[in-house]
Amino acid sequence: MKPPYYAVIFSSKRKAGVLEYDSVAERMKELTMQQPGFLGISSARSADGNGITVCYWDSMEAIKNWKNNNEHLYAQQMGKNEWYESYSVRIAKVEQEYSMEAL
Amino acid sequence: MKPPYYAVIFSSKRKAGVLEYDSVAERMKELTMQQPGFLGISSARSADGNGITVCYWDSMEAIKNWKNNNEHLYAQQMGKNEWYESYSVRIAKVEQEYSMEAL
């Protein structure tokens, strides 16, 4: 992707033994990818429960629209009340990018 | 942290069975935290080898200095040649941040 574009950096610490998390997380990922302005998504979660998801968007407008999506708002509430010990969200403008694909 | 500040988003896919990775990664994390302008670091790696590390800095100058650190340059070469199937680095300016610490 050619900068500039936008990144939402979502860091979270999951509680142990939470129900229904995986299916909702999978659904949110699918929905994210269907939104206007979506450019990409990358996720990792360590065995200790610490996770980072970064998704990329072509505008701040696209981020705002996805933030206010009804199904997403419900998941945000569940995350806050049930799933996460803590989390943070950062919105950033990507200014440079370089990458390597091994041959 | 109060925006604006800078984020380096490092996404990587590790090769299986690479030697000495963990000790060098740990050393790089320690060194990162000692650099001028360092604000924070957050990492996660899934069992499948996909990892994301985001580190935060107070200026582009700080990022450039760390990128050119000798020991770090060596690790970058090792990563490129030995450890990673693929990786990407993005430099972004954090414009908004919000977080929740559960009580």
Backbone of each chain as ProteinMPNN parsed JSONL, in Angstrom:
{"seq_chain_A": "MKPPYYAVIFSSKRKAGVLEYDSVAERMKELTMQQPGFLGISSARSADGNGITVCYWDSMEAIKNWKNNNEHLYAQQMGKNEWYESYSVRIAKVEQEYSMEAL", "coords_chain_A": {"N_chain_A": [[0.853, -1.189, 0.0], [0.427, 2.242, -0.66], [1.673, 4.884, 1.161], [0.274, 8.162, 1.995], [-1.852, 6.548, 4.432], [-4.277, 5.245, 6.797], [-3.923, 3.83, 10.096], [-5.378, 1.697, 12.525], [-4.515, 0.853, 15.655], [-4.933, -1.71, 17.749], [-4.565, -2.773, 20.912], [-4.713, -5.377, 23.27], [-5.485, -7.076, 26.355], [-6.587, -10.155, 27.036], [-9.1, -11.537, 29.177], [-8.901, -14.614, 31.025], [-10.469, -17.627, 29.912], [-12.863, -16.667, 28.636], [-16.101, -16.771, 27.206], [-17.448, -17.345, 23.93], [-15.762, -15.573, 22.645], [-14.003, -16.112, 20.458], [-15.652, -16.656, 18.199], [-17.029, -14.25, 17.846], [-14.884, -12.524, 17.456], [-13.889, -13.506, 15.059], [-16.057, -13.02, 13.391], [-16.1, -10.205, 13.523], [-13.721, -9.633, 12.253], [-14.278, -10.523, 9.647], [-16.397, -8.764, 9.01], [-15.076, -6.297, 9.207], [-13.401, -6.444, 6.99], [-15.181, -6.109, 4.975], [-15.875, -3.467, 4.93], [-16.302, -0.16, 3.514], [-13.402, 1.44, 2.293], [-11.583, -0.133, 3.579], [-8.288, -1.437, 3.887], [-6.486, -3.384, 4.831], [-5.593, -5.989, 7.24], [-4.064, -7.163, 10.213], [-3.161, -9.51, 12.648], [-2.157, -10.661, 15.904], [-1.849, -12.895, 18.648], [-0.469, -13.634, 21.735], [0.293, -16.555, 23.738], [-0.052, -15.824, 26.374], [-2.214, -14.137, 26.396], [-1.992, -11.531, 25.532], [-2.716, -9.352, 22.916], [-2.447, -7.939, 19.602], [-4.039, -6.092, 17.142], [-3.864, -4.709, 13.976], [-5.466, -2.586, 11.801], [-5.925, -1.286, 8.514], [-6.764, 1.662, 6.706], [-8.312, 3.749, 4.207], [-9.041, 6.327, 4.83], [-9.907, 8.726, 7.442], [-12.589, 8.984, 7.683], [-13.574, 6.473, 6.907], [-12.701, 4.969, 9.082], [-14.195, 6.094, 11.137], [-16.8, 5.462, 10.332], [-16.755, 2.653, 10.538], [-16.25, 2.379, 13.249], [-18.691, 3.189, 14.261], [-20.485, 1.298, 13.41], [-23.287, -0.821, 13.946], [-23.223, -3.59, 14.765], [-20.588, -3.787, 15.403], [-20.405, -1.926, 17.459], [-21.787, -3.265, 19.445], [-20.004, -5.433, 19.864], [-17.831, -3.966, 20.787], [-18.809, -3.1, 23.262], [-19.119, -5.573, 24.553], [-16.46, -6.364, 24.625], [-15.362, -4.452, 26.314], [-16.831, -4.846, 28.662], [-16.736, -7.59, 29.213], [-14.641, -9.185, 27.987], [-12.014, -8.162, 27.984], [-9.18, -7.447, 30.022], [-7.793, -5.155, 29.833], [-7.392, -2.561, 27.372], [-6.211, -0.737, 24.486], [-6.679, 1.797, 22.026], [-5.352, 3.162, 19.148], [-5.146, 5.717, 16.754], [-3.55, 6.294, 13.777], [-1.55, 7.95, 11.314], [-0.157, 6.548, 8.564], [3.02, 7.024, 7.344], [5.323, 6.091, 6.139], [6.38, 3.098, 4.523], [7.895, -0.068, 4.335], [8.856, -3.269, 3.061], [9.559, -6.798, 3.084], [9.474, -9.654, 1.199], [10.359, -12.863, 1.493], [12.182, -14.84, -0.832]], "CA_chain_A": [[0.0, 0.0, 0.0], [1.253, 3.438, -0.785], [1.291, 5.939, 2.115], [-0.306, 8.042, 3.323], [-3.155, 5.947, 4.738], [-4.462, 5.274, 8.249], [-3.864, 2.577, 10.848], [-5.947, 1.616, 13.865], [-3.712, -0.104, 16.418], [-5.753, -2.15, 18.882], [-3.813, -3.67, 21.801], [-5.618, -5.834, 24.329], [-5.145, -8.201, 27.214], [-7.821, -10.905, 27.253], [-9.314, -12.323, 30.402], [-8.84, -16.063, 30.792], [-11.713, -18.407, 29.916], [-14.066, -15.972, 28.206], [-16.931, -17.505, 26.259], [-17.894, -16.759, 22.65], [-14.856, -14.561, 22.103], [-13.425, -16.46, 19.152], [-16.605, -16.529, 17.095], [-17.295, -12.825, 17.612], [-13.67, -11.932, 16.881], [-13.842, -13.937, 13.66], [-17.112, -12.259, 12.713], [-15.664, -8.797, 13.428], [-12.694, -9.566, 11.223], [-14.994, -10.615, 8.353], [-17.135, -7.509, 8.796], [-14.074, -5.249, 8.967], [-12.887, -6.573, 5.633], [-16.233, -5.73, 4.03], [-16.207, -2.048, 5.054], [-15.71, 0.758, 2.539], [-12.163, 2.068, 2.731], [-10.691, -1.11, 4.215], [-7.089, -1.745, 3.093], [-5.776, -4.584, 5.271], [-5.673, -6.277, 8.67], [-3.004, -8.049, 10.682], [-3.439, -9.809, 14.054], [-1.376, -11.684, 16.596], [-2.115, -12.967, 20.089], [0.436, -14.56, 22.402], [-0.347, -17.526, 24.627], [-0.377, -15.174, 27.66], [-3.437, -13.346, 26.284], [-1.749, -10.206, 24.946], [-2.946, -9.344, 21.484], [-2.408, -6.697, 18.826], [-4.609, -6.102, 15.796], [-3.727, -3.434, 13.274], [-6.147, -2.562, 10.511], [-5.505, -0.162, 7.684], [-7.915, 2.31, 6.079], [-7.898, 4.805, 3.278], [-9.418, 7.656, 5.33], [-10.451, 8.819, 8.794], [-14.032, 8.777, 7.515], [-13.794, 5.017, 6.903], [-12.504, 4.506, 10.464], [-15.348, 6.569, 11.913], [-17.968, 4.658, 9.941], [-16.636, 1.3, 11.103], [-16.389, 2.509, 14.705], [-20.099, 3.381, 14.607], [-21.288, 0.172, 12.915], [-24.07, -1.357, 15.07], [-22.737, -4.878, 15.257], [-19.285, -3.5, 15.982], [-20.649, -1.249, 18.74], [-22.135, -4.332, 20.4], [-18.757, -6.136, 20.19], [-17.017, -3.062, 21.616], [-19.352, -3.161, 24.626], [-18.766, -6.885, 25.103], [-15.022, -6.335, 24.898], [-15.141, -3.6, 27.48], [-17.472, -5.369, 29.88], [-16.585, -9.022, 29.459], [-13.529, -9.952, 27.423], [-10.654, -7.621, 28.143], [-8.709, -6.836, 31.263], [-7.422, -3.791, 29.445], [-7.131, -2.401, 25.938], [-6.007, 0.632, 24.008], [-6.895, 2.023, 20.599], [-4.632, 4.328, 18.648], [-5.362, 6.016, 15.345], [-2.28, 6.854, 13.315], [-1.393, 8.168, 9.881], [1.049, 5.86, 8.096], [3.773, 7.939, 6.484], [6.334, 5.33, 5.402], [6.205, 1.65, 4.582], [8.755, -0.918, 3.509], [8.586, -4.656, 3.397], [10.359, -7.835, 2.456], [8.917, -10.99, 1.018], [11.487, -13.761, 1.192], [11.951, -15.612, -2.07]], "C_chain_A": [[0.884, 1.232, 0.0], [0.794, 4.493, 0.224], [1.05, 7.25, 1.375], [-1.626, 7.269, 3.337], [-3.23, 5.846, 6.257], [-4.411, 3.88, 8.871], [-4.634, 2.733, 12.146], [-5.204, 0.494, 14.581], [-4.494, -0.454, 17.678], [-4.937, -3.163, 19.686], [-4.742, -4.096, 22.925], [-5.027, -6.982, 25.129], [-6.454, -8.922, 27.511], [-7.885, -11.504, 28.638], [-9.219, -13.801, 30.051], [-10.262, -16.628, 30.733], [-12.97, -17.687, 29.484], [-14.791, -16.765, 27.114], [-17.161, -16.676, 25.001], [-16.936, -15.734, 22.045], [-14.443, -14.877, 20.675], [-14.391, -16.253, 17.994], [-16.91, -15.059, 16.809], [-16.071, -12.153, 16.99], [-13.565, -12.271, 15.392], [-14.865, -13.158, 12.819], [-16.704, -10.792, 12.521], [-14.602, -8.639, 12.341], [-13.328, -9.605, 9.822], [-15.69, -9.295, 8.01], [-16.182, -6.362, 8.473], [-13.66, -5.239, 7.501], [-13.908, -6.169, 4.569], [-16.505, -4.221, 4.012], [-15.597, -1.225, 3.923], [-14.432, 1.372, 3.112], [-11.188, 1.135, 3.413], [-9.504, -1.426, 3.309], [-6.391, -3.037, 3.521], [-5.914, -4.783, 6.768], [-4.603, -7.297, 9.023], [-3.201, -8.242, 12.179], [-2.453, -10.794, 14.617], [-1.794, -11.692, 18.056], [-1.216, -14.028, 20.692], [-0.346, -15.462, 23.351], [-0.734, -16.893, 25.971], [-1.596, -14.263, 27.587], [-3.248, -11.951, 25.724], [-1.884, -10.25, 23.431], [-2.811, -7.964, 20.876], [-3.109, -6.959, 17.496], [-4.376, -4.726, 15.195], [-4.555, -3.528, 11.999], [-5.871, -1.226, 9.836], [-6.679, 0.335, 6.852], [-7.461, 3.453, 5.187], [-8.247, 6.212, 3.752], [-9.891, 7.582, 6.777], [-11.958, 8.578, 8.776], [-14.366, 7.281, 7.58], [-13.667, 4.459, 8.321], [-13.709, 4.875, 11.323], [-16.602, 5.739, 11.603], [-17.928, 3.267, 10.563], [-16.786, 1.344, 12.631], [-17.858, 2.563, 15.123], [-21.037, 2.325, 14.045], [-21.99, -0.525, 14.09], [-23.537, -2.655, 15.648], [-21.368, -4.709, 15.939], [-19.421, -2.814, 17.346], [-20.996, -2.269, 19.827], [-20.868, -5.08, 20.839], [-17.852, -5.264, 21.063], [-17.489, -3.087, 23.071], [-18.983, -4.476, 25.307], [-17.289, -6.917, 25.487], [-14.724, -5.595, 26.191], [-15.642, -4.251, 28.766], [-17.092, -6.797, 30.22], [-15.229, -9.612, 29.103], [-12.147, -9.475, 27.821], [-10.388, -7.141, 29.564], [-8.354, -5.384, 30.998], [-7.273, -3.741, 27.932], [-6.8, -0.95, 25.642], [-6.231, 0.666, 22.503], [-6.126, 3.282, 20.212], [-4.929, 4.484, 17.16], [-4.158, 6.802, 14.847], [-2.276, 6.974, 11.802], [-0.073, 7.544, 9.438], [1.754, 6.735, 7.07], [4.838, 7.234, 5.652], [6.036, 3.851, 5.55], [7.299, 0.977, 3.781], [8.619, -2.346, 3.968], [9.495, -5.585, 2.623], [9.533, -9.109, 2.367], [10.095, -11.879, 0.667], [11.166, -14.558, -0.063], [11.811, -17.089, -1.753]], "O_chain_A": [[1.96, 1.243, 0.597], [-0.346, 4.953, 0.157], [1.55, 7.443, 0.266], [-2.408, 7.327, 2.388], [-2.324, 6.32, 6.943], [-4.803, 2.89, 8.253], [-4.559, 3.775, 12.798], [-5.256, -0.664, 14.168], [-4.692, 0.385, 18.556], [-4.652, -4.263, 19.212], [-5.476, -3.274, 23.473], [-4.191, -7.747, 24.646], [-7.335, -8.364, 28.165], [-6.875, -11.922, 29.204], [-9.435, -14.187, 28.902], [-11.152, -16.148, 31.435], [-14.059, -18.057, 29.922], [-14.169, -17.345, 26.225], [-17.073, -15.448, 25.027], [-17.262, -15.097, 21.044], [-14.522, -14.024, 19.791], [-14.011, -15.743, 16.94], [-17.036, -14.669, 15.648], [-16.205, -11.313, 16.1], [-13.197, -11.426, 14.576], [-14.58, -12.708, 11.71], [-16.946, -10.214, 11.462], [-14.584, -7.65, 11.608], [-12.965, -8.828, 8.939], [-15.59, -8.784, 6.894], [-16.445, -5.557, 7.58], [-13.579, -4.191, 6.861], [-13.555, -5.921, 3.416], [-17.276, -3.743, 3.18], [-14.515, -1.542, 3.429], [-14.394, 1.772, 4.275], [-10.09, 1.547, 3.789], [-9.676, -1.655, 2.112], [-5.779, -3.715, 2.696], [-6.304, -3.865, 7.489], [-4.28, -8.18, 8.228], [-3.388, -7.269, 12.91], [-1.96, -11.667, 13.903], [-2.063, -10.643, 18.64], [-1.192, -15.171, 20.236], [-1.486, -15.173, 23.715], [-1.65, -17.378, 26.636], [-1.983, -13.673, 28.596], [-4.227, -11.252, 25.464], [-1.257, -11.066, 22.755], [-3.029, -6.951, 21.539], [-2.806, -7.934, 16.809], [-4.654, -3.705, 15.824], [-4.367, -4.448, 11.203], [-5.624, -0.205, 10.477], [-7.484, -0.454, 6.355], [-6.394, 4.038, 5.374], [-7.805, 7.191, 3.151], [-10.233, 6.51, 7.274], [-12.526, 8.04, 9.726], [-15.33, 6.882, 8.233], [-14.434, 3.581, 8.717], [-14.182, 4.074, 12.129], [-17.357, 5.369, 12.503], [-18.94, 2.767, 11.054], [-17.381, 0.445, 13.226], [-18.235, 2.062, 16.183], [-22.254, 2.44, 14.187], [-21.362, -0.79, 15.115], [-23.413, -2.804, 16.864], [-21.047, -5.394, 16.91], [-18.653, -3.087, 18.268], [-20.558, -2.151, 20.972], [-20.674, -5.333, 22.028], [-17.188, -5.764, 21.971], [-16.676, -3.096, 23.996], [-18.588, -4.499, 26.472], [-16.921, -7.435, 26.542], [-13.949, -6.047, 27.034], [-14.983, -4.215, 29.805], [-17.119, -7.183, 31.388], [-14.713, -10.454, 29.838], [-11.222, -10.273, 27.977], [-11.235, -6.525, 30.21], [-8.584, -4.505, 31.83], [-7.053, -4.768, 27.29], [-7.073, -0.055, 26.442], [-5.999, -0.32, 21.803], [-6.234, 4.322, 20.861], [-4.958, 3.508, 16.41], [-3.792, 7.833, 15.412], [-2.921, 6.194, 11.102], [0.999, 7.96, 9.88], [1.169, 7.134, 6.063], [5.215, 7.716, 4.584], [5.508, 3.407, 6.57], [7.604, 1.401, 2.666], [8.303, -2.608, 5.128], [10.118, -5.197, 1.635], [8.968, -9.57, 3.359], [10.755, -11.667, -0.35], [10.012, -14.904, -0.315], [11.613, -17.899, -2.659]]}, "seq_chain_B": "MKPPYYAVIFSSKRKAGVLEYDSVAERMKELTMQQPGFLGISSARSADGNGITVCYWDSMEAIKNWKNNNEHLYAQQMGKNEWYESYSVRIAKVEQEYSMEAL", "coords_chain_B": {"N_chain_B": [[-0.056, 8.075, 27.005], [0.281, 11.19, 25.396], [-0.99, 12.131, 22.332], [0.368, 14.237, 19.652], [2.544, 11.493, 18.706], [4.996, 9.053, 17.643], [4.688, 5.905, 15.907], [6.172, 2.749, 15.3], [5.347, 0.138, 13.34], [5.803, -3.155, 13.269], [5.46, -5.957, 11.436], [5.655, -9.457, 11.158], [6.484, -12.67, 9.787], [7.638, -15.489, 11.126], [10.183, -17.865, 10.267], [10.038, -21.428, 10.723], [11.651, -23.1, 13.455], [14.022, -21.504, 13.831], [17.282, -20.666, 14.996], [18.614, -19.095, 17.928], [16.899, -16.924, 17.862], [15.126, -16.039, 19.955], [16.762, -15.064, 22.074], [18.09, -12.933, 20.855], [15.925, -11.345, 20.112], [14.943, -10.664, 22.616], [17.091, -9.216, 23.638], [17.064, -7.095, 21.775], [14.673, -5.892, 22.442], [15.247, -4.982, 25.053], [17.341, -3.188, 24.46], [15.965, -1.391, 22.783], [14.284, -0.153, 24.635], [16.043, 1.381, 26.005], [16.729, 3.486, 24.426], [17.08, 6.966, 23.511], [14.147, 8.942, 23.491], [12.358, 6.887, 23.451], [9.089, 5.617, 24.021], [7.295, 3.486, 24.483], [6.465, -0.064, 24.203], [4.967, -2.843, 22.562], [4.11, -6.19, 22.086], [3.14, -9.132, 20.243], [2.876, -12.58, 19.43], [1.531, -15.075, 17.48], [0.825, -18.629, 17.703], [1.184, -19.658, 15.171], [3.329, -18.309, 14.105], [3.07, -15.724, 13.186], [3.722, -12.393, 13.907], [3.425, -9.248, 15.665], [4.965, -6.25, 16.456], [4.745, -3.227, 18.097], [6.301, -0.19, 18.506], [6.748, 2.867, 20.284], [7.537, 6.308, 19.909], [9.047, 9.517, 20.597], [9.748, 11.172, 18.517], [10.59, 11.477, 14.981], [13.266, 11.567, 14.608], [14.284, 10.085, 16.756], [13.452, 7.545, 15.975], [14.936, 7.195, 13.641], [17.526, 7.231, 14.672], [17.535, 4.882, 16.225], [17.037, 2.988, 14.262], [19.486, 3.033, 12.944], [21.29, 2.103, 14.771], [24.131, 0.165, 15.644], [24.113, -2.524, 16.696], [21.496, -3.128, 16.329], [21.277, -2.924, 13.56], [22.685, -5.188, 12.825], [20.951, -7.161, 13.821], [18.753, -6.619, 12.194], [19.743, -7.439, 9.706], [20.091, -10.175, 10.223], [17.436, -10.883, 10.657], [16.313, -10.427, 8.143], [17.815, -12.172, 6.522], [17.756, -14.663, 7.798], [15.689, -15.198, 9.761], [13.028, -14.43, 9.13], [10.229, -15.157, 7.108], [8.782, -13.255, 5.844], [8.327, -9.702, 6.203], [7.106, -6.517, 7.353], [7.521, -2.998, 7.729], [6.168, -0.181, 9.18], [5.905, 3.311, 9.488], [4.301, 5.574, 11.492], [2.244, 8.362, 12.397], [0.87, 8.925, 15.458], [-2.33, 10.002, 16.144], [-4.617, 9.973, 17.673], [-5.634, 8.583, 20.806], [-7.102, 6.188, 22.903], [-8.017, 4.452, 25.89], [-8.678, 1.636, 28.061], [-8.589, 0.565, 31.322], [-9.462, -2.16, 33.049], [-11.273, -2.311, 36.107]], "CA_chain_B": [[0.762, 9.028, 26.251], [-0.56, 12.195, 24.76], [-0.607, 12.387, 20.929], [0.97, 13.328, 18.673], [3.855, 10.852, 18.824], [5.203, 8.188, 16.478], [4.645, 4.451, 16.086], [6.75, 1.865, 14.292], [4.559, -1.099, 13.332], [6.631, -4.198, 12.642], [4.728, -7.221, 11.279], [6.578, -10.448, 10.599], [6.17, -14.093, 9.795], [8.884, -16.2, 11.414], [10.408, -19.228, 9.789], [10.012, -22.424, 11.807], [12.905, -23.692, 13.914], [15.227, -20.682, 13.735], [18.111, -20.668, 16.195], [19.044, -17.849, 18.599], [15.969, -15.804, 17.687], [14.533, -15.53, 21.203], [17.71, -14.278, 22.866], [18.337, -11.664, 20.164], [14.695, -10.548, 20.21], [14.881, -10.147, 23.988], [18.139, -8.184, 23.695], [16.613, -5.943, 20.991], [13.639, -5.226, 23.231], [15.961, -4.248, 26.124], [18.057, -2.056, 23.846], [14.951, -0.426, 22.337], [13.764, 0.578, 25.79], [17.091, 2.284, 26.521], [17.042, 4.538, 23.455], [16.466, 8.289, 23.707], [12.903, 9.155, 22.767], [11.48, 5.709, 23.551], [7.888, 5.838, 24.838], [6.614, 2.252, 24.883], [6.557, -1.171, 23.244], [3.925, -3.842, 22.742], [4.401, -7.292, 21.164], [2.374, -10.377, 20.324], [3.153, -13.519, 18.351], [0.644, -16.232, 17.521], [1.482, -19.93, 17.593], [1.505, -19.934, 13.763], [4.537, -17.598, 13.706], [2.792, -14.336, 12.825], [3.943, -11.499, 15.037], [3.369, -7.798, 15.511], [5.531, -5.428, 17.523], [4.592, -1.79, 17.866], [6.986, 0.629, 19.503], [6.314, 4.263, 20.25], [8.688, 7.211, 19.997], [8.626, 10.916, 20.69], [10.113, 11.929, 17.308], [11.142, 10.723, 13.855], [14.71, 11.541, 14.858], [14.528, 8.94, 17.651], [13.264, 6.332, 15.16], [16.072, 7.107, 12.735], [18.704, 6.85, 15.463], [17.428, 3.468, 16.602], [17.19, 2.196, 13.027], [20.893, 2.994, 12.548], [22.111, 1.532, 15.854], [24.933, -0.939, 15.083], [23.655, -3.853, 17.108], [20.182, -3.28, 15.705], [21.522, -3.18, 12.131], [23.048, -6.597, 12.726], [19.714, -7.94, 13.996], [17.936, -6.43, 10.984], [20.295, -8.319, 8.674], [19.758, -11.555, 10.599], [16.006, -11.059, 10.428], [16.088, -10.468, 6.7], [18.471, -13.319, 5.888], [17.631, -15.949, 8.481], [14.591, -15.474, 10.671], [11.671, -14.123, 8.685], [9.742, -15.444, 5.76], [8.401, -11.947, 5.31], [8.06, -8.706, 7.238], [6.883, -5.154, 6.893], [7.724, -1.956, 8.722], [5.433, 1.047, 8.856], [6.115, 4.413, 10.422], [3.022, 6.281, 11.512], [2.079, 9.401, 13.412], [-0.331, 8.655, 16.261], [-3.089, 11.247, 16.26], [-5.614, 9.812, 18.731], [-5.438, 7.408, 21.645], [-7.958, 6.003, 24.081], [-7.727, 3.156, 26.493], [-9.481, 1.195, 29.199], [-8.024, -0.382, 32.272], [-10.585, -2.685, 33.822], [-11.054, -2.159, 37.565]], "C_chain_B": [[-0.153, 9.966, 25.496], [-0.098, 12.416, 23.318], [-0.363, 13.88, 20.721], [2.301, 12.73, 19.132], [3.931, 9.834, 17.698], [5.165, 6.705, 16.839], [5.415, 3.779, 14.957], [6.029, 0.532, 14.417], [5.353, -2.136, 12.551], [5.834, -5.5, 12.626], [5.671, -8.229, 10.65], [6.008, -11.848, 10.675], [7.491, -14.824, 9.996], [8.969, -17.517, 10.687], [10.346, -20.179, 10.981], [11.443, -22.809, 12.177], [14.149, -22.847, 13.78], [15.953, -20.627, 15.074], [18.318, -19.241, 16.692], [18.062, -16.678, 18.471], [15.543, -15.192, 19.024], [15.499, -14.645, 21.989], [17.997, -12.928, 22.184], [17.101, -10.763, 20.249], [14.586, -9.902, 21.593], [15.896, -9.0, 24.157], [17.698, -6.922, 22.938], [15.543, -5.165, 21.756], [14.276, -4.384, 24.351], [16.634, -2.997, 25.573], [17.077, -0.963, 23.402], [14.521, 0.483, 23.483], [14.777, 1.56, 26.376], [17.347, 3.464, 25.596], [16.403, 5.867, 23.843], [15.185, 8.394, 22.89], [11.956, 7.97, 22.799], [10.291, 6.0, 24.46], [7.209, 4.548, 25.283], [6.759, 1.192, 23.816], [5.501, -2.207, 23.594], [4.123, -4.916, 21.669], [3.425, -8.437, 21.331], [2.819, -11.265, 19.174], [2.272, -14.743, 18.53], [1.44, -17.514, 17.327], [1.882, -20.241, 16.149], [2.716, -19.159, 13.248], [4.319, -16.162, 13.275], [2.926, -13.428, 14.043], [3.798, -10.045, 14.673], [4.061, -7.174, 16.715], [5.281, -3.982, 17.147], [5.418, -1.07, 18.924], [6.702, 2.092, 19.22], [7.472, 5.177, 20.61], [8.217, 8.656, 20.004], [8.951, 11.737, 19.434], [10.587, 10.988, 16.201], [12.652, 10.565, 14.004], [15.076, 10.327, 15.724], [14.428, 7.632, 16.876], [14.466, 6.108, 14.249], [17.332, 6.668, 13.485], [18.689, 5.365, 15.816], [17.601, 2.563, 15.374], [18.661, 2.015, 12.667], [21.842, 2.522, 13.646], [22.83, 0.272, 15.354], [24.412, -2.331, 15.427], [22.3, -4.169, 16.47], [20.334, -3.571, 14.206], [21.887, -4.648, 11.906], [21.793, -7.483, 12.846], [18.802, -7.805, 12.775], [18.416, -7.339, 9.847], [19.954, -9.783, 8.947], [18.283, -11.848, 10.325], [15.713, -11.281, 8.953], [16.602, -11.781, 6.103], [18.109, -14.666, 6.502], [16.277, -16.214, 9.133], [13.191, -15.366, 10.069], [11.388, -14.615, 7.276], [9.358, -14.145, 5.067], [8.233, -10.98, 6.479], [7.698, -7.383, 6.579], [7.099, -4.2, 8.053], [6.938, -0.732, 8.264], [5.726, 2.096, 9.922], [4.899, 5.324, 10.334], [3.002, 7.305, 12.629], [0.776, 9.18, 14.162], [-1.049, 9.959, 16.539], [-4.146, 11.185, 17.364], [-5.291, 8.557, 19.531], [-6.524, 7.364, 22.703], [-7.789, 4.607, 24.593], [-8.635, 2.881, 27.664], [-8.634, 0.267, 30.047], [-9.199, -0.85, 33.097], [-10.262, -2.549, 35.307], [-10.919, -3.509, 38.224]], "O_chain_B": [[-1.22, 9.579, 25.022], [1.037, 12.835, 23.087], [-0.826, 14.701, 21.513], [3.075, 13.368, 19.844], [3.018, 9.759, 16.876], [5.559, 6.308, 17.935], [5.323, 4.19, 13.8], [6.086, -0.124, 15.457], [5.548, -2.015, 11.342], [5.563, -6.078, 13.678], [6.403, -7.901, 9.717], [5.164, -12.159, 11.515], [8.365, -14.782, 9.129], [7.967, -18.208, 10.505], [10.577, -19.77, 12.119], [12.331, -22.839, 11.324], [15.242, -23.394, 13.628], [15.334, -20.551, 16.136], [18.201, -18.29, 15.919], [18.356, -15.57, 18.917], [15.596, -13.975, 19.201], [15.106, -13.601, 22.509], [18.13, -11.906, 22.857], [17.226, -9.553, 20.439], [14.188, -8.745, 21.721], [15.589, -7.962, 24.742], [17.931, -5.808, 23.406], [15.513, -3.935, 21.722], [13.898, -3.233, 24.568], [16.519, -1.906, 26.132], [17.318, 0.226, 23.612], [14.409, 1.699, 23.334], [14.42, 2.455, 27.143], [18.112, 4.361, 25.949], [15.322, 5.896, 24.429], [15.145, 7.98, 21.731], [10.864, 8.036, 22.234], [10.457, 6.564, 25.542], [6.605, 4.514, 26.355], [7.122, 1.483, 22.676], [5.181, -2.422, 24.763], [4.285, -4.6, 20.491], [2.937, -8.689, 22.432], [3.104, -10.781, 18.079], [2.263, -15.37, 19.59], [2.575, -17.493, 16.851], [2.82, -21.005, 15.923], [3.102, -19.319, 12.09], [5.287, -15.445, 13.021], [2.313, -13.673, 15.082], [4.015, -9.649, 13.527], [3.774, -7.53, 17.858], [5.566, -3.559, 16.026], [5.247, -1.32, 20.118], [6.451, 2.496, 18.085], [8.278, 4.873, 21.489], [7.146, 8.983, 19.494], [8.485, 12.868, 19.299], [10.942, 9.838, 16.463], [13.235, 9.565, 13.583], [16.056, 9.632, 15.452], [15.222, 6.717, 17.091], [14.951, 4.986, 14.101], [18.104, 5.843, 12.996], [19.708, 4.681, 15.717], [18.232, 1.508, 15.449], [19.047, 0.969, 12.146], [23.06, 2.541, 13.468], [22.216, -0.586, 14.72], [24.288, -3.197, 14.561], [22.005, -5.312, 16.121], [19.59, -4.381, 13.654], [21.459, -5.268, 10.932], [21.605, -8.424, 12.074], [18.154, -8.771, 12.372], [17.613, -7.928, 9.124], [19.581, -10.531, 8.043], [17.93, -12.916, 9.826], [14.973, -12.187, 8.571], [15.928, -12.417, 5.293], [18.146, -15.692, 5.822], [15.768, -17.333, 9.067], [12.284, -16.109, 10.444], [12.22, -14.494, 6.377], [9.58, -13.965, 3.869], [8.021, -11.403, 7.615], [7.957, -7.168, 5.395], [6.885, -4.552, 9.213], [7.033, -0.308, 7.113], [5.786, 1.789, 11.113], [4.518, 5.782, 9.257], [3.649, 7.142, 13.664], [-0.302, 9.239, 13.571], [-0.475, 10.899, 17.09], [-4.526, 12.212, 17.925], [-4.744, 7.592, 19.0], [-6.834, 8.379, 23.328], [-7.461, 3.686, 23.844], [-9.283, 3.784, 28.194], [-8.042, -0.691, 29.55], [-9.86, -0.054, 33.765], [-9.104, -2.662, 35.708], [-10.731, -3.588, 39.438]]}, "name": "protein", "num_of_chains": 2, "seq": "MKPPYYAVIFSSKRKAGVLEYDSVAERMKELTMQQPGFLGISSARSADGNGITVCYWDSMEAIKNWKNNNEHLYAQQMGKNEWYESYSVRIAKVEQEYSMEALMKPPYYAVIFSSKRKAGVLEYDSVAERMKELTMQQPGFLGISSARSADGNGITVCYWDSMEAIKNWKNNNEHLYAQQMGKNEWYESYSVRIAKVEQEYSMEAL"}
